[in-house]
Amino acid sequence: MAKIIIEGGHRLHGTVRIGGAKNAVLPILAASILASSGTSVIEEVPSLLDAEYMAATIASLGADVRRKPGQVMVNATNLREVEPPHELVRQMRASFVVAGPLLARTGEAVIAMPGGCNIGPRPVDLHIKGLEAMGAQARIENGCVHFVAPKGGLHGARIYLDIPSVGATQNIMMAACLARGQTVIENAAKEPENVDLANYLNAMGARVRGAGTDTIRIEGVRELHGANHSVIPDRIEAGTFLIAGAVAGDGVYVENAVSQHLSSLLAKLEEAGAEIVDDVRGIHIWPIPTRRIRALDVKTHYHPAYPTDLQAPMMAALCVAEGTSTITETVFENRFKHAGELQRMGAEIHIEGRTAIVEGIERLSGAEVTATDLRAGAALVIAGLVADGLTTVSGLHHIDRGYENLVGKFQALGARIRRIEQDRVPRSSSVAVV
Ligand code: EPZ
């Protein structure tokens, strides 16, 4: 079983370059099957398990998918299936956003319901409600949702989302591109990844307006064609390195980070005492002279509020802050599982419902810990950087889903970190990691 080993106490400095956004690539690959002619060339595609799952999913439908490092080409002229393999879809909740484009393109889609998740129940009722409003019949059987479009295809609708769901906004937006008439999505998710998706759809010939605001208007068109698109940088990867730079860095430059996508995080890091300088090419983060960040009160919410995906990395940093912090998770019901792993490293965390109270201590102590989800994995690596001795992180399949070359990027910043592919972990803390 693969593990990451970190020897704490080594400061970070230098430059790390951020890759393309996982949470933009996934819906964009799903959207590529809307094109009935031409080839899409998607650039800045990170090498991640989730991107491979999505590429395999659209290929299983008949799309011609070709991959090069950093690039995926898709020609979806000859779609011939309406039911991607369940085992593929169940690997990744994000696969459910294939439903909207597949239904709009072929008139039918049979998609396995996403399984439960480590961060709480994640229903798809808003996805179904939105597609039904556009005329689809939806039937749940054998763990799948079977969508059928009416004769003549989907029609436009005005849809209010009870929750600004990222995935539901994407599914409805994509389906609406080929629906008859106008669709209006109200209380839409405003994440930058949805803006990137809308830009790609418009390059394909769609007519999407208002992405990034809470009201999106889509005028349906008869057909779409392939287009070239370069995916935006991954703001969550960027935020992960910025948090690491605040708590364990002596000057880290996060190249290719877009500060406008991270304003809530940057405000919090400045409140914690870090100095942030952003230039056109990226963001510099300088720690405060005392080298201990100040305690914070953080509340996750929908974009542009503080992102839930950076809740775990921030909790790891606040474990060694000066003072008592509170972290309130409002987006997911059960996204504090990493607290237990941080407590194994000596963190003083107390959970009260949706709020974690974190008493900052000088240093954590290295331990063997397990990633409980993708962002928890990154949090445990950050914790290892500021812990005495060796920290061993397992559960790396979570990390591999969403971070490309996390170990290599931290090594380049001076961290004493390495990955081993079998259970050969030095027992003594005196053993050098690299
Ligand atoms: C996207 O998930 C991201 N994943 C998540 O990132 C991110 O945490 C989340 O948005 C919130 O920002 C991708 O983009 C691939 P939601 P998604 O639908 O679309 C409830 C990561 O680490 N809900 O916005 O699944 C749901 O239960 C991942 O990269 C319904 O009730 O999130 C949740 O409580 C983790 N009914 C809330 O809305 C629905 O039909 C937000 O979910 C849909 C969602």
Boltz pocket constraint, residues with backbone or C-beta under 6 A from the ligand:
constraints:
  - pocket:
      binder: B
      contacts: [[A, 22], [A, 23], [A, 24], [A, 26], [A, 93], [A, 94], [A, 121], [A, 122], [A, 123], [A, 124], [A, 125], [A, 126], [A, 127], [A, 128], [A, 163], [A, 164], [A, 165], [A, 166], [A, 167], [A, 168], [A, 189], [A, 308], [A, 309], [A, 331], [A, 332], [A, 333], [A, 374], [A, 375], [A, 402]]
      max_distance: 6.0
